[in-house]
Amino acid sequence: MDYLFDDSENDASESHSAIHEEAGYTCNSCGEEIIVPLDYSQGLSQEYVEDCPVCCNPNIIFVEFNNEGEANVWSRGE
């Protein structure tokens, strides 16, 4: 799932873009879409394990940010 920068203000005198603070992935065990916070301070390429809040099975979560700030988030079963 790709997430792009989003214009958050409509001020003609100033251009302002806000970065999305969360994204989603699909649990490999139960198929539910899970929303996770995005933490840009952890680098452009991230990998961590998180238990699904629905079925409690672990997923390896992958997050990659491109140069435009777009986040690509996906998972695989642990």
N, C-alpha and C positions, 0 to 999 in steps of 0.2 A: 504494500500500500504506500503510495507516494503522498507526501504532504509538502505543500509549497508555502512560500511566504504569502502573507495575507495583508492586504491594505486594511489597516484598522482605523484610520482617520480620513476624513474627507476635507481636509484643510487645503485650500488652493495655494496658500503661501508656503506650505511645508509638506514635503513628501515623507511619509512615515510608514514603515512596514514592521509588522510584528511576526515573530517566529512562533509557530505552533508549539505548544507546551506538552502535547500528548499525541499518541498515535496508537494504532491497533494492530494486533496480529490474530491469527486463528489458531486456537489450541489444537495440537495434533491428536490429542486423545478424544476430546468431546466435541470438537468443531465449533465451539463458542468463540465469538470475537471478544478479545480481551483488550482493554484500553490500558496503556502504560504511559507514565510520564517520560518526557524526553529530557535528558540532562546533557546539554552541549558541553559542559565543562569536563566531561569524561572522554573527550576526543571524537574524531570523525568516524572511527570504526570501533564499535563496542560489541561485547559478547558477555552475557551473564545468564544464570539459571534462575528461573522463577516458577513457583508452583502455581498452577491454574487455580484461580479463586472459585471456580465452579466444580471441577472434578478432582482437584488436589494433585494431579499428576505433574511432574516437573517438565518444563520446556526450556530449551536453550534459546534465548532471545538474541537476535542479531539486529543491530542498529547501525546504519551507515548514513552519513550526511555528505551531500555533494557540495561543491563550491558555492552554489546558490542558496544553501541552507535547507534544501529539501531532504527530508528523512525517509529512508526506506527501511521498514521494519518487517521482519519475518521470524519464524521459529521452526524448530524441529524438536522431536521428542528426545529426552535425555537418555 
